[in-house]
Amino acid sequence: MAERFERHRQPWTSDEVQKLLTLAKKGMPLKAIAKALTRSEESVKERAKQDGLSIAKLR
């Protein structure tokens, strides 16, 4: 259980921000982006909001 929160509240690196930007522009869903960045969906959503990015929502 301890390993689950290993990255808890880690600051975003510029590489991660670039990857987020790239994946969001490709239209990837939130879940896939979160998995690719090994971050929580909530964390990705917050960062995208800060950067003014829109993430595709699956329906």
Sequence and secondary structure as in RCSB ss.txt:
>XXXX:A:sequence
MAERFERHRQPWTSDEVQKLLTLAKKGMPLKAIAKALTRSEESVKERAKQDGLSIAKLR
>XXXX:A:secstr
 GGGGTTTT    HHHHHHHHHHHHHT BHHHHHHHHTS HHHHHHHHHHHT   B   
